Amino acid sequence: MSALSEKLFQEILFARQRVYEVGKPTPLQKLNLRDIPAAVYAKREDLGPIKAYKWRGAYNCMAALTPEQRAGGVVAASAGNHAQGVALAAKYLNCKARIFMPLSTPEVKQREVRRHGGEHVEIVLHGDSYDAASAAAHAYARQNHLTFVHPYDDLVTMGGQGTLADEVVMSGEGPFDRVYVQIGGGGMAAATACWIKKFWPEAKVIGVEGVDQASMKLAIETGERTSLEYVDVFCDGTAVRTAGENTFPLCRELIDEFVTVTNDEVCHAMRAMWDSSRVVPEASGAMGLAAFMQQWQHGEIGEREKCLVIISGANMDFSQMGLVARMAGIDGCETRYLRIPMETKRGQILKYLRSVPEGATIVDVQYGRVAGEIQYPVFGVAGTQSDFKIIEQRLAEKGLNAEDVSNDEDVRFRMIHYDAERLSHPVFVQIEFSERPGAFLDFMAAIGDLASLCYFNYVYSGERVGRALMGMEFESREDRDICRARADKLAGTVIQGIHEVSPAARKRILDTMSPSSC
């Protein structure tokens, strides 16, 4: 080991004497992951005093200060978990903490900081990013000769974070063949790798970053710390633009491999954690599990290998859960968005929906009638590789090719184009149907001789009932009226319910049409 890593090892030893004044060791849990026979253990840092590991480093750093330094107060910058750790430490050590947070910090995170710190904490909202808040915090600390409590790039902070690895070694469950450590600034990753390598030198330590957050991987590849031009903040706990001055050489020395994971892979890992343990980690907290699942799927892990992942936190905003659920899709399935060309004929969408095999699930439909003889509905399909091959084959038999538009901006933001002037005798309804395979097809089969779909907006919600905004057009007013009566009779049987949109909504939907065409 280098002199720097030996010093870090010593700091972890010192931290053992401090951190348990304010928190208790967190458990290891063996995960029961579907279709994965390898032994996978999770270090449950989400069960710590602030529901994340950051209390360890913050408290250790502040407890190691002199009484004079604490009496003057400390300064920190954070978008979430580190702020809670500093607040907890400030209250326990009876010192003041001025914490700079971005203006966009959700109220729930500010509230948790105040709950942990009480009157010992002052929150200063500054800037639109962590970088801006951090720069302001550093400037304030310099101007007022106060101590800055760094979230990762400080050996004493890292020493506290490394105590989680000490608990792993002391658990009796090791040694582990693979240890996955998520990397933001790299403090926890470096400290964990330092301790693991000391006791289990044969263990492979794998650093995990988000695809658009990989500042450490970039530094390793280029040999120097380089700031990313863009940082994705979906995994906000690891959204760091530049690798740390101390963490860079430590990670370069101690981590065996660096991998990146996508946001979709992280959401699938969050889903796997829920299915296994009814636990919902925050996005960055599931990154290690996401990397394990990625390597398992690629055949890089043997069935007899013993693996460790760290659930580093569970402080996720409740409002983000809907997005995570949509991105995770149906368990064990990949979600792709397919744009399929179809002729402007009655029953065409129904025909293409029947190209979807029984094992796959339609989770999203985006369609609006536009000009031209060829239309382009988008179907979000959750399925396996085999399912998508079947879809491709069935479409090919019809002389069609599906275009994968999963990453297109208008699809991701659900911008559904349609030309209201081209609709004939339209009716727009809210429809509820049983969330079972074929339920909507049954409805369309019952009215398909009269109506053609001209608009369809549906997203799978995980409920037993599916809800959609649907537009139908007809060749005549008589057909329209017959279909209305037929649809009403189907309510409570083939479908759960159906009713037309309000007059005000109808006017907004069709405001480019002339009254005579309605």
C-alpha positions as CSV (number, residue, x, y, z in Angstrom):
1,M,0.0,0.0,0.0
2,S,1.1,3.6,-0.6
3,A,1.8,6.1,2.1
4,L,-1.6,7.7,1.4
5,S,-3.6,4.5,1.7
6,E,-1.7,3.5,4.9
7,K,-2.7,6.9,6.3
8,L,-6.3,6.3,5.3
9,F,-6.1,2.8,7.0
10,Q,-5.0,4.5,10.2
11,E,-7.8,7.0,10.0
12,I,-10.3,4.2,9.8
13,L,-8.8,2.6,12.9
14,F,-9.1,6.0,14.8
15,A,-12.7,6.4,13.5
16,R,-13.7,3.1,15.2
17,Q,-13.3,4.9,18.5
18,R,-15.6,7.8,17.6
19,V,-18.5,7.0,15.2
20,Y,-20.4,4.6,17.5
21,E,-21.0,7.5,19.9
22,V,-23.8,8.6,17.6
23,G,-24.8,5.5,15.6
24,K,-24.8,1.7,15.6
25,P,-23.4,-0.8,13.1
26,T,-25.7,-1.6,10.2
27,P,-26.5,-5.2,9.3
28,L,-25.5,-7.4,6.3
29,Q,-28.5,-9.0,4.6
30,K,-28.4,-11.9,2.1
31,L,-30.6,-11.0,-0.9
32,N,-32.9,-13.5,-2.6
33,L,-32.7,-12.2,-6.2
34,R,-34.9,-13.9,-8.7
35,D,-33.1,-16.2,-11.1
36,I,-29.7,-15.4,-9.6
37,P,-28.2,-18.3,-7.6
38,A,-25.0,-16.4,-6.7
39,A,-24.7,-15.3,-3.0
40,V,-25.3,-11.6,-2.9
41,Y,-25.1,-9.7,0.4
42,A,-26.2,-6.1,1.0
43,K,-24.7,-3.7,3.5
44,R,-27.8,-1.9,4.8
45,E,-26.5,1.6,5.3
46,D,-30.1,2.7,4.8
47,L,-30.8,1.6,8.3
48,G,-28.3,4.0,9.9
49,P,-29.4,7.1,11.9
50,I,-29.9,9.3,8.8
51,K,-30.9,6.5,6.4
52,A,-27.5,6.8,4.6
53,Y,-23.8,6.2,5.4
54,K,-22.8,9.9,5.4
55,W,-23.2,10.2,9.2
56,R,-20.0,8.2,9.6
57,G,-17.7,10.6,7.8
58,A,-19.4,13.8,9.0
59,Y,-19.4,12.8,12.6
60,N,-15.8,11.5,12.6
61,C,-14.5,14.7,11.0
62,M,-16.3,16.9,13.4
63,A,-15.4,14.8,16.5
64,A,-11.7,14.9,15.5
65,L,-11.7,18.8,15.6
66,T,-10.2,20.6,18.5
67,P,-12.7,22.2,21.0
68,E,-11.6,25.6,19.7
69,Q,-12.5,24.6,16.1
70,R,-15.9,23.3,17.1
71,A,-16.6,26.4,19.2
72,G,-16.2,28.5,16.2
73,G,-18.7,26.4,14.2
74,V,-18.3,24.5,11.0
75,V,-19.3,25.0,7.4
76,A,-20.5,22.4,4.9
77,A,-22.1,22.1,1.5
78,S,-24.5,19.3,0.5
79,A,-27.6,18.5,-1.6
80,G,-28.8,16.0,0.9
81,N,-27.3,13.2,3.0
82,H,-24.0,14.8,4.0
83,A,-26.0,17.8,5.3
84,Q,-28.0,15.4,7.5
85,G,-24.8,13.9,8.8
86,V,-23.3,17.3,9.7
87,A,-26.6,18.3,11.3
88,L,-26.6,15.1,13.5
89,A,-23.0,15.7,14.5
90,A,-23.5,19.4,15.3
91,K,-26.4,18.6,17.7
92,Y,-24.5,15.8,19.4
93,L,-21.2,17.7,19.7
94,N,-23.0,21.0,20.6
95,C,-21.6,23.1,17.9
96,K,-23.0,25.3,15.2
97,A,-23.1,24.3,11.5
98,R,-23.8,26.5,8.6
99,I,-24.8,24.3,5.6
100,F,-25.0,25.6,2.1
101,M,-27.5,23.8,-0.1
102,P,-28.7,24.5,-3.7
103,L,-31.8,26.5,-4.2
104,S,-33.5,23.5,-5.8
105,T,-33.1,21.3,-2.7
106,P,-36.5,19.8,-1.9
107,E,-38.2,21.0,1.3
108,V,-38.3,17.4,2.6
109,K,-34.4,17.3,2.7
110,Q,-34.2,20.7,4.3
111,R,-36.7,19.6,6.9
112,E,-34.7,16.5,7.7
113,V,-31.6,18.6,8.2
114,R,-33.4,20.8,10.6
115,R,-34.9,17.8,12.4
116,H,-31.5,16.2,13.0
117,G,-29.7,19.5,13.9
118,G,-32.4,21.7,15.4
119,E,-31.1,25.0,16.6
120,H,-27.5,24.0,15.9
121,V,-28.0,24.2,12.1
122,E,-28.5,27.1,9.8
123,I,-29.3,26.3,6.1
124,V,-28.2,28.7,3.4
125,L,-29.8,28.2,0.0
126,H,-27.4,29.3,-2.7
127,G,-27.0,28.6,-6.5
128,D,-28.7,26.1,-8.8
129,S,-26.2,23.2,-8.2
130,Y,-24.1,21.5,-5.6
131,D,-21.0,23.1,-7.2
132,A,-22.4,26.6,-6.7
133,A,-23.3,25.9,-3.1
134,S,-19.9,24.3,-2.4
135,A,-18.1,27.3,-3.9
136,A,-20.1,29.7,-1.7
137,A,-19.5,27.5,1.4
138,H,-15.7,27.4,0.8
139,A,-15.6,31.1,0.4
140,Y,-17.6,31.7,3.6
141,A,-15.3,29.3,5.5
142,R,-12.2,31.1,4.3
143,Q,-13.5,34.6,5.0
144,N,-14.5,33.6,8.5
145,H,-11.6,31.3,9.3
146,L,-14.0,28.3,9.9
147,T,-13.5,24.6,9.3
148,F,-15.1,23.2,6.2
149,V,-16.4,19.6,6.6
150,H,-15.8,18.0,3.3
151,P,-18.3,15.3,2.2
152,Y,-15.6,13.0,0.7
153,D,-12.2,14.6,-0.1
154,D,-10.7,14.5,3.4
155,L,-8.9,11.6,5.0
156,V,-10.7,12.0,8.3
157,T,-14.1,12.0,6.6
158,M,-13.1,9.0,4.6
159,G,-11.9,7.3,7.8
160,G,-15.4,7.5,9.2
161,Q,-16.9,6.2,6.0
162,G,-14.5,3.3,6.1
163,T,-16.0,2.0,9.3
164,L,-18.8,0.4,7.2
165,A,-16.1,-1.9,5.6
166,D,-14.8,-2.7,9.1
167,E,-18.3,-3.9,10.0
168,V,-18.3,-6.1,6.9
169,V,-15.0,-7.7,7.8
170,M,-16.1,-8.2,11.4
171,S,-19.5,-9.7,10.3
172,G,-18.2,-13.2,9.7
173,E,-19.9,-13.4,6.3
174,G,-16.7,-12.9,4.3
175,P,-14.5,-13.0,2.5
176,F,-16.2,-11.7,-0.6
177,D,-15.1,-12.3,-4.2
178,R,-16.5,-9.1,-5.5
179,V,-17.3,-5.9,-3.7
180,Y,-19.3,-3.2,-5.5
181,V,-18.8,0.4,-4.3
182,Q,-20.6,3.4,-5.8
183,I,-18.5,6.4,-6.6
184,G,-19.6,10.1,-6.3
185,G,-16.6,11.9,-5.0
186,G,-14.9,8.6,-4.2
187,G,-14.5,8.9,-0.4
188,M,-16.6,5.9,0.6
189,A,-15.3,3.9,-2.3
190,A,-11.6,4.6,-1.5
191,A,-12.1,3.9,2.2
192,T,-14.0,0.7,1.7
193,A,-11.5,-0.6,-0.9
194,C,-8.6,0.3,1.5
195,W,-10.0,-1.7,4.3
196,I,-11.2,-4.7,2.2
197,K,-7.9,-5.0,0.4
198,K,-6.0,-5.0,3.7
199,F,-7.9,-8.1,5.0
200,W,-9.0,-9.8,1.8
201,P,-6.4,-8.9,-0.8
202,E,-7.9,-11.4,-3.3
203,A,-11.2,-9.6,-3.3
204,K,-12.1,-7.7,-6.5
205,V,-13.3,-4.2,-5.7
206,I,-15.4,-2.7,-8.5
207,G,-16.1,1.1,-8.6
208,V,-19.6,2.0,-10.0
209,E,-20.6,5.3,-11.5
210,G,-23.5,6.6,-13.5
211,V,-23.0,6.8,-17.3
212,D,-23.2,10.6,-17.3
213,Q,-21.4,10.9,-13.9
214,A,-18.2,9.0,-14.5
215,S,-15.7,11.7,-13.4
216,M,-13.5,9.1,-11.6
217,K,-13.4,6.7,-14.6
218,L,-12.5,9.7,-16.8
219,A,-9.7,10.7,-14.4
220,I,-8.3,7.1,-14.3
221,E,-8.4,6.9,-18.1
222,T,-6.8,10.2,-18.8
223,G,-4.5,10.2,-15.8
224,E,-5.7,13.6,-14.5
225,R,-8.7,15.1,-12.8
226,T,-11.0,16.5,-15.4
227,S,-14.3,18.2,-14.9
228,L,-17.3,16.7,-16.7
229,E,-19.1,19.2,-19.0
230,Y,-22.5,17.6,-18.1
231,V,-23.5,15.7,-15.0
232,D,-26.8,13.7,-14.9
233,V,-28.5,14.2,-11.5
234,F,-31.0,11.3,-11.5
235,C,-28.6,9.5,-9.0
236,D,-28.2,12.8,-7.1
237,G,-26.1,11.3,-4.3
238,T,-23.3,10.5,-6.8
239,A,-23.6,13.5,-9.1
240,V,-20.0,14.9,-8.8
241,R,-18.4,16.8,-11.6
242,T,-14.7,16.3,-10.7
243,A,-12.9,13.5,-8.9
244,G,-11.4,14.5,-5.5
245,E,-7.8,15.5,-5.1
246,N,-7.2,12.8,-2.5
247,T,-9.8,10.2,-3.7
248,F,-8.4,10.1,-7.2
249,P,-5.0,8.5,-6.4
250,L,-6.6,6.3,-3.8
251,C,-9.2,4.9,-6.2
252,R,-6.6,4.5,-8.9
253,E,-4.5,2.4,-6.5
254,L,-7.2,0.4,-4.7
255,I,-10.1,-0.2,-7.1
256,D,-9.6,-3.0,-9.6
257,E,-12.3,-2.2,-12.2
258,F,-14.6,0.7,-13.0
259,V,-18.0,0.2,-14.6
260,T,-20.9,2.5,-15.5
261,V,-24.6,1.9,-15.1
262,T,-27.6,3.5,-16.8
263,N,-30.5,5.1,-15.0
264,D,-32.7,2.3,-16.3
265,E,-30.3,-0.3,-14.8
266,V,-30.5,1.5,-11.5
267,C,-34.3,1.5,-11.6
268,H,-34.3,-2.2,-12.3
269,A,-32.0,-2.7,-9.3
270,M,-34.3,-0.6,-7.1
271,R,-37.1,-2.8,-8.3
272,A,-35.1,-6.0,-7.5
273,M,-34.4,-4.6,-4.0
274,W,-38.1,-4.0,-3.4
275,D,-39.0,-7.5,-4.7
276,S,-36.3,-9.1,-2.6
277,S,-36.7,-7.2,0.7
278,R,-39.5,-4.6,0.4
279,V,-36.8,-1.9,0.6
280,V,-36.7,1.2,-1.6
281,P,-33.2,2.6,-1.8
282,E,-32.5,6.0,-3.3
283,A,-31.1,5.9,-6.8
284,S,-27.5,6.2,-5.9
285,G,-28.0,3.7,-3.1
286,A,-28.9,1.0,-5.7
287,M,-25.9,1.6,-8.1
288,G,-23.8,-1.2,-6.7
289,L,-26.6,-3.7,-7.1
290,A,-27.2,-2.4,-10.6
291,A,-23.6,-3.1,-11.5
292,F,-23.8,-6.6,-10.1
293,M,-26.9,-7.3,-12.1
294,Q,-25.3,-5.9,-15.2
295,Q,-22.2,-8.2,-14.9
296,W,-24.3,-11.2,-14.0
297,Q,-26.4,-10.7,-17.1
298,H,-23.2,-10.5,-19.2
299,G,-22.0,-13.8,-17.7
300,E,-19.0,-12.2,-15.9
301,I,-19.8,-13.7,-12.5
302,G,-19.7,-17.3,-11.5
303,E,-22.5,-19.0,-9.6
304,R,-20.2,-19.8,-6.6
305,E,-18.9,-16.2,-6.3
306,K,-19.8,-14.3,-3.2
307,C,-20.7,-10.7,-3.8
308,L,-21.2,-7.6,-1.7
309,V,-23.2,-4.5,-2.6
310,I,-23.7,-1.4,-0.5
311,I,-27.2,0.1,-0.1
312,S,-25.7,3.5,0.7
313,G,-28.9,5.4,1.3
314,A,-32.7,5.5,1.2
315,N,-33.5,9.2,1.3
316,M,-35.5,9.4,-2.0
317,D,-38.2,12.0,-2.6
318,F,-41.6,10.3,-2.6
319,S,-42.5,12.1,-5.8
320,Q,-39.7,10.4,-7.6
321,M,-41.1,6.9,-7.1
322,G,-43.5,7.2,-10.0
323,L,-40.7,7.9,-12.4
324,V,-38.6,5.1,-11.0
325,A,-41.5,2.6,-11.4
326,R,-42.0,3.6,-15.0
327,M,-38.3,3.3,-15.8
328,A,-38.1,-0.1,-14.0
329,G,-41.0,-1.4,-16.0
330,I,-42.3,-4.9,-15.5
331,D,-40.2,-7.2,-13.4
332,G,-37.6,-9.1,-15.3
333,C,-38.4,-7.2,-18.6
334,E,-36.8,-4.6,-20.7
335,T,-39.0,-1.7,-21.9
336,R,-38.6,-0.5,-25.5
337,Y,-40.5,2.1,-27.3
338,L,-41.3,1.0,-30.9
339,R,-42.6,3.3,-33.6
340,I,-44.5,1.1,-36.1
341,P,-45.8,2.4,-39.4
342,M,-49.4,1.6,-40.3
343,E,-51.9,2.4,-42.9
344,T,-54.7,4.7,-42.2
345,K,-57.4,2.0,-42.1
346,R,-59.9,1.0,-39.5
347,G,-58.6,-1.7,-37.2
348,Q,-54.9,-1.2,-37.9
349,I,-53.8,-0.6,-34.4
350,L,-55.8,-3.6,-33.2
351,K,-54.0,-5.7,-35.8
352,Y,-50.6,-4.5,-34.6
353,L,-51.4,-5.0,-30.9
354,R,-52.0,-8.6,-31.7
355,S,-48.4,-8.8,-32.9
356,V,-47.3,-8.5,-29.2
357,P,-46.8,-12.0,-27.7
358,E,-48.6,-13.0,-24.6
359,G,-45.5,-12.8,-22.4
360,A,-44.9,-9.1,-23.2
361,T,-46.9,-6.2,-21.8
362,I,-48.0,-2.9,-23.4
363,V,-47.0,-0.2,-20.9
364,D,-47.4,2.9,-23.0
365,V,-49.2,3.9,-26.2
366,Q,-48.7,7.3,-27.9
367,Y,-50.7,7.9,-31.0
368,G,-52.3,10.8,-32.8
369,R,-53.8,11.0,-36.3
370,V,-51.7,13.1,-38.6
371,A,-51.5,13.9,-42.3
372,G,-50.6,11.2,-44.7
373,E,-51.7,7.6,-45.6
374,I,-49.1,6.2,-43.2
375,Q,-49.4,6.8,-39.4
376,Y,-46.7,6.2,-36.8
377,P,-48.1,5.0,-33.4
378,V,-45.5,4.4,-30.6
379,F,-45.9,1.4,-28.4
380,G,-44.0,1.0,-25.1
381,V,-43.5,-2.8,-24.7
382,A,-42.0,-4.5,-21.6
383,G,-40.7,-7.9,-22.6
384,T,-37.7,-10.2,-22.9
385,Q,-35.2,-10.5,-25.7
386,S,-37.3,-13.5,-27.0
387,D,-40.5,-11.4,-27.0
388,F,-38.9,-8.6,-29.1
389,K,-37.6,-11.2,-31.6
390,I,-41.2,-12.5,-31.9
391,I,-42.5,-9.0,-32.5
392,E,-39.9,-8.3,-35.1
393,Q,-40.7,-11.6,-36.9
394,R,-44.5,-11.0,-36.8
395,L,-44.1,-7.4,-38.2
396,A,-41.7,-8.7,-40.9
397,E,-44.4,-11.1,-42.0
398,K,-46.5,-8.0,-42.6
399,G,-43.7,-6.3,-44.4
400,L,-43.1,-3.8,-41.6
401,N,-40.1,-2.8,-39.5
402,A,-40.3,-1.3,-36.0
403,E,-38.1,1.6,-35.2
404,D,-36.7,1.7,-31.6
405,V,-37.3,5.3,-30.4
406,S,-36.8,4.7,-26.7
407,N,-34.3,7.6,-26.4
408,D,-36.1,10.1,-28.6
409,E,-37.0,13.2,-26.7
410,D,-40.6,13.6,-28.0
411,V,-41.3,10.0,-26.9
412,R,-39.7,10.4,-23.5
413,F,-41.6,13.6,-22.8
414,R,-44.8,12.1,-24.4
415,M,-45.3,14.8,-27.0
416,I,-48.1,13.2,-29.0
417,H,-48.6,14.9,-32.3
418,Y,-52.0,14.9,-34.0
419,D,-53.9,16.9,-36.6
420,A,-57.4,17.7,-35.3
421,E,-58.6,19.1,-38.7
422,R,-58.3,15.6,-40.2
423,L,-60.6,13.9,-37.7
424,S,-64.1,12.8,-38.8
425,H,-66.9,13.0,-36.2
426,P,-64.5,12.5,-33.3
427,V,-65.3,11.5,-29.7
428,F,-62.7,11.8,-26.9
429,V,-63.2,9.6,-23.9
430,Q,-61.6,8.5,-20.7
431,I,-61.6,4.8,-20.5
432,E,-60.8,2.3,-17.7
433,F,-60.1,-1.3,-18.5
434,S,-59.0,-4.3,-16.5
435,E,-55.2,-4.4,-16.5
436,R,-55.0,-7.9,-17.9
437,P,-53.6,-9.1,-21.3
438,G,-56.2,-8.6,-24.0
439,A,-58.6,-6.5,-22.1
440,F,-58.3,-3.4,-24.4
441,L,-58.3,-5.7,-27.4
442,D,-61.6,-7.1,-26.4
443,F,-63.1,-3.6,-26.2
444,M,-61.7,-2.6,-29.6
445,A,-63.0,-5.9,-31.1
446,A,-66.5,-4.9,-29.8
447,I,-66.5,-1.5,-31.5
448,G,-64.0,-2.0,-34.3
449,D,-66.6,-2.2,-37.0
450,L,-67.7,1.4,-36.3
451,A,-64.8,3.3,-34.8
452,S,-61.2,4.0,-35.8
453,L,-58.6,5.1,-33.2
454,C,-57.4,8.6,-33.9
455,Y,-55.7,9.3,-30.5
456,F,-54.5,7.1,-27.7
457,N,-52.6,8.1,-24.6
458,Y,-51.9,5.4,-22.1
459,V,-49.2,4.6,-19.5
460,Y,-49.0,1.6,-17.3
461,S,-49.4,2.6,-13.6
462,G,-49.1,-0.8,-11.8
463,E,-52.8,-0.6,-10.7
464,R,-55.4,-3.3,-11.5
465,V,-57.2,-0.8,-13.7
466,G,-55.6,0.8,-16.8
467,R,-56.6,4.3,-17.7
468,A,-56.3,6.0,-21.0
469,L,-57.4,9.1,-22.9
470,M,-58.7,7.8,-26.2
471,G,-60.0,9.5,-29.4
472,M,-62.3,7.7,-31.9
473,E,-63.5,8.9,-35.3
474,F,-66.4,7.7,-37.4
475,E,-67.5,7.7,-41.0
476,S,-70.9,9.2,-39.9
477,R,-72.7,10.7,-37.0
478,E,-75.0,7.7,-37.0
479,D,-72.0,5.3,-36.5
480,R,-70.8,7.6,-33.7
481,D,-74.1,7.5,-31.9
482,I,-74.4,3.7,-32.2
483,C,-70.9,3.3,-30.9
484,R,-71.6,5.5,-27.9
485,A,-74.6,3.4,-26.9
486,R,-72.7,0.2,-27.5
487,A,-69.7,1.4,-25.4
488,D,-72.0,2.4,-22.5
489,K,-73.4,-1.2,-22.4
490,L,-69.8,-2.6,-22.2
491,A,-69.1,-0.6,-19.0
492,G,-68.7,-2.9,-16.1
493,T,-68.1,-6.0,-18.3
494,V,-65.4,-5.8,-21.0
495,I,-64.3,-2.4,-19.7
496,Q,-64.5,-0.9,-16.2
497,G,-65.9,2.5,-17.2
498,I,-66.0,5.0,-20.0
499,H,-67.1,8.6,-20.2
500,E,-66.6,11.5,-22.6
501,V,-64.3,14.4,-21.7
502,S,-65.8,17.6,-20.5
503,P,-67.0,20.2,-23.0
504,A,-64.2,22.5,-22.0
505,A,-61.6,19.7,-22.5
506,R,-63.2,18.8,-25.8
507,K,-63.0,22.4,-27.0
508,R,-59.3,22.6,-26.1
509,I,-58.6,19.2,-27.8
510,L,-60.4,20.1,-31.0
511,D,-60.2,23.9,-31.1
512,T,-58.6,23.9,-34.6
513,M,-61.7,22.2,-36.1
514,S,-64.7,24.0,-37.6
515,P,-68.0,23.4,-35.8
516,S,-69.5,21.7,-38.9
517,S,-66.9,18.9,-38.9
518,C,-67.9,17.8,-35.4
